[in-house]
Amino acid sequence: AGWREHLRQRGIEPELADRAVAELDASWEREHARKLVAARLRSVAHLAPAHQAARLFGYLVRRGFDEEVARSVVREAVGRLPEGQAGHGEAGP
């Protein structure tokens, strides 16, 4: 509520403030997920790409990240996996 309230106090319409904060939250979530995945890549480097994706996906989801964000970030990190593979397998959703 901090940013939302700050924007409203500055005279920004509530709907616009809500949209701005939602975009900021989504951007922050994706960037935070990327950092966590980058830090974990070395620990899964010995695995096949599909297993890397499953482990990293599970890691993010267990930490409360949205499944779509987790799938997208893992796909970026591991490479272009076929649709539906990132996040499925050992630790699938």
ChimeraX attribute file (.defattr): number of C-alpha atoms within 10 A of each C-alpha:
attribute: neighborCount
match mode: 1-to-1
recipient: residues
	/A:1	8
	/A:2	7
	/A:3	13
	/A:4	18
	/A:5	14
	/A:6	12
	/A:7	18
	/A:8	15
	/A:9	11
	/A:10	8
	/A:11	10
	/A:12	14
	/A:13	11
	/A:14	14
	/A:15	10
	/A:16	13
	/A:17	18
	/A:18	18
	/A:19	12
	/A:20	14
	/A:21	16
	/A:22	13
	/A:23	12
	/A:24	12
	/A:25	12
	/A:26	13
	/A:27	13
	/A:28	12
	/A:29	15
	/A:30	17
	/A:31	14
	/A:32	15
	/A:33	25
	/A:34	20
	/A:35	11
	/A:36	14
	/A:37	22
	/A:38	15
	/A:39	10
	/A:40	15
	/A:41	17
	/A:42	9
	/A:43	10
	/A:44	14
	/A:45	12
	/A:46	10
	/A:47	11
	/A:48	10
	/A:49	18
	/A:50	20
	/A:51	21
	/A:52	24
	/A:53	33
	/A:54	21
	/A:55	23
	/A:56	30
	/A:57	31
	/A:58	23
	/A:59	19
	/A:60	23
	/A:61	20
	/A:62	12
	/A:63	9
	/A:64	10
	/A:65	18
	/A:66	15
	/A:67	16
	/A:68	13
	/A:69	20
	/A:70	26
	/A:71	26
	/A:72	16
	/A:73	26
	/A:74	27
	/A:75	23
	/A:76	15
	/A:77	16
	/A:78	20
	/A:79	13
	/A:80	12
	/A:81	14
	/A:82	9
	/A:83	9
	/A:84	10
	/A:85	17
	/A:86	28
	/A:87	29
	/A:88	17
	/A:89	16
	/A:90	14
	/A:91	16
	/A:92	15
	/A:93	12
